[in-house]
């Protein structure tokens, strides 16, 4: 029987923990199968490992994402807590009793217990010799033999003496230790006594000073009142971003307390509102308060600080030493004009106790409350505009002697304003006042012209006090002048929409045309009103404003002229024709366009940059019929030749049905004007840098060369050739690069002079043959 | 006629006497070609307006292709375009893997010309005039050198959409840095990069800190980028002139290499006609053979042939110049006569009183050319022109001589050996056999 060989190979993969035995009768096949299997296992294992790695990576990423999300949440919570703390500055103090507890300020008696005595080490007992003791150890033989008995007794005695000697040593050591313990106990006791005595001494002094302060405070001593109030304000807790600095003054005669409080600058307050983690960007995204929100926050903070300080002072004033508190809020802000930081007072209030005590601080709106107390502040607190403090700290030495009644010096302007505001309590009432008067009543600095920003601020300030003015700079009116008249009224409580500025502008243009001949007629005004009514949905306040504005414009028709140029500039050229048509409709409202109206229209067309023929075209479109020229009849007159009266321009009639049709077509005018009025103020263009001052006379023949090369060209042609280094320096002197100069001049010279001006590289030669001959 | 500029006169006469096409003053010599020039002018306008153009100027050997190419170059310079011109050679091709394409780009950049530097070598001027402008603007406004660099990068941000645009802006920044610090080596390195002379990225990174270089693969993209930069720098764009197209068709020994180059041309044509390129134009010049040879010419590549094939309605007396191929008509004897008159005028500096020979002499010269060169002498005017300029020079230097004495039997000599590849091809000298040509059928 033939033998048959089998081959087998055992393969194992530790990573996969697999084992297999491959058998076969062909060695190479077995080996090949084993190799294949191992390769398959290896691939499998690689896949497994990579899967595991990917899983771990995913896990890590997920973990990291969770961490980041958690961190974002935590940072959001912190930011919200910080903002919440700022928003509740006033509420926080309402939960606190701000009165100073004198008793709590007294120091208690010395309360440290006496030091405990360390116990002494006990002395060891003295050993005694028992004469009978040796008998216990005698044996029968020892008892019988006296010699042995004596020797045993002697040994016992020797043993005793040794023990006694050891006892004496231990006793000496214990006594030494006890002496040390005694000394230590004594020292600790003496220390305690000393501390107690010192504390008692300081306590007596402290309590005496507190008692003294209380006594003097209760006796209404001005210094004591200052110290007391300082203490009250020092104990008031604010967030870290507050400077916590203040200066105090007390004017006992008027029982008025002046606080000059350092408020945080806008940049000191946190702006962060929330933090999110973006999975896409893999980064934290911080959201800050919008400008409006931040402005509201800052405004809230500063007014709350003012109210809180006043509240704390009045609440702590148990002896009724304060009748009024003047709070001046100062901010250290950058002066854009000087570039230096300067301190300025941004809000000031003089709060009377009687008025303040009745306020329920839990339900107030900080700014409204502040203003109800007669406080003054800029419209936008973020601007840190300075206001005149209602009272100042008297820094003279004799301040108490020459105490001034601050309350008596309270601004009369505000009182007058309040009186004025009361007088126009009805929405129908309109007061026409010089703008300078209104500005001074509101504490604005006296000046002839108000900038656009200041004009808007003034309008805002009026609005903040519940009134309104027309023309309103916030809604497209021109900047104010001090001697301008404005209309003051109490507006209805509906909003002003973006459509209003356009309607107001159109009304101004219409009234300007209507007022061209004489006083605007009711028909003309009715056409203007009709245009506006048809084409804009106005709120009740807007209608009221237009009514006021119409009154105002009829009183001051010249002011509309001032706006015309500004409006025209901002109108897209394509739309000017449409505005022109509306104006013609108004002018022809009574069926006749007078020569004065014609002139006004002509002027409007010029300002609107409409072509000469535009007016004729509009009139033709509207179906105008020119009258036949009339010949002035001769009148019987005396001798001599009278100068004939000026003949009015031919008037013509309009087809009013066409006018009505046009009126319907101009619905977009309002929207158009609104859009124009909402455009930003044109920004002044940056001034170009002045050209380098070069003391070189530029020849006339260089006129066609780019201006920036004039000076350098004039210098170059002054010499026949330039070494390369000098040419480079020359170019650098004019802030240019050498080849740039060469190319520019050569290109120009080739066109103008017929050939290149500069040749060569080093030196650069001037082709003088092409230069014009000098006269 | 107005007075002729000295440098143009010298350039024209020197080139003509050497048998070369002058680079300056071509407008002084131009004869005819009105339609062709008009068509190319339209191309230049298109380039100026942000478009692209591609033309192949085709004509037989000596028909004035190079002249025409240089004329277009002059017109382009006049229209404030930047012109880069080079000849195809075995070492300078449009597609290669061994650095030949980069060599072509380098040659183009070396020959780059502007209106203010028409003789070439204006790359430095081109960069510097733009940077100088930026430098002047920023520093006049009180800006620092760092701000100038920042402005350079900002202004060139628009180029970053092109391949290599970012590196290009960086390199120009380095050029300015070199200027500001007086480091001419750095400026030289920047120009070297712009000329495509860096062979390895490592070297470029060490010298300039950029990670990209101009390589064989991206020369077309780099040309487009340069076109965009020219437009940015206030020029109309970039016109690329490539002469001796016949080298690609009849001197490349490898079909595959030839096809690769044709493929590159095809992609350029496609790009230019499909609006993929802006402010760049290409004008190539080649002979009839290099276009029409079905085995080696551009028509051997079917995709190219379909794009270059001329309008079937064009023919005798009917021309269509809207296609990419501009076929130059041969000169006539009358054209040659006018050419000689123009040369005489240039030689006299534009002053008719200084003419050295009368019109009779020109007629005599043409007669002599007919005798010496054969009936079609006027189709290849190079030899005639060369001899005529030589005659004028001799007469100028020897006032005692007359033209009759000089225009003898040996006045015009035909060149013994071909002077260019085109001439070789025209003369029927066989091109080298393709390395990879299929085996020919043969009999034992």
Contacts between the chains, C-beta under 8 A, distances in Angstrom:
chain1	res1	chain2	res2	distance
A	689	B	140	4.9
A	689	B	141	4.6
A	689	B	142	6.4
A	691	B	140	7.5
A	692	B	140	7.4
A	708	B	136	6.4
A	731	B	132	7.8
A	734	B	136	7.7
A	735	B	135	6.4
A	735	B	136	5.0
A	735	B	139	4.3
A	735	B	140	5.6
A	736	B	132	4.9
A	736	B	135	6.8
A	736	B	136	5.3
A	737	B	128	4.8
A	737	B	129	7.7
A	737	B	131	6.1
A	737	B	132	3.6
A	737	B	135	6.1
A	737	B	179	6.1
A	738	B	128	7.3
A	739	B	124	6.0
A	739	B	125	4.7
A	739	B	128	3.8
A	739	B	129	6.4
A	739	B	132	7.3
A	740	B	125	7.9
A	740	B	128	5.1
A	740	B	129	4.3
A	740	B	130	7.8
A	740	B	131	7.2
A	740	B	132	2.6
A	740	B	133	6.6
A	740	B	135	7.9
A	740	B	136	7.8
A	741	B	132	7.1
A	742	B	116	7.2
A	742	B	125	7.1
A	743	B	114	6.8
A	743	B	116	4.0
A	743	B	117	6.9
A	743	B	125	4.9
A	743	B	128	7.6
A	743	B	129	4.5
A	744	B	116	7.6
A	744	B	129	6.6
A	746	B	116	4.2
A	746	B	117	7.6
A	747	B	114	7.9
A	747	B	115	5.3
A	747	B	116	4.3
A	750	B	115	6.9
A	750	B	116	7.2
A	754	B	3	7.8
A	754	B	5	6.7
A	755	B	5	5.2
A	755	B	6	7.5
A	755	B	7	7.2
A	756	B	7	7.7
A	756	B	116	7.4
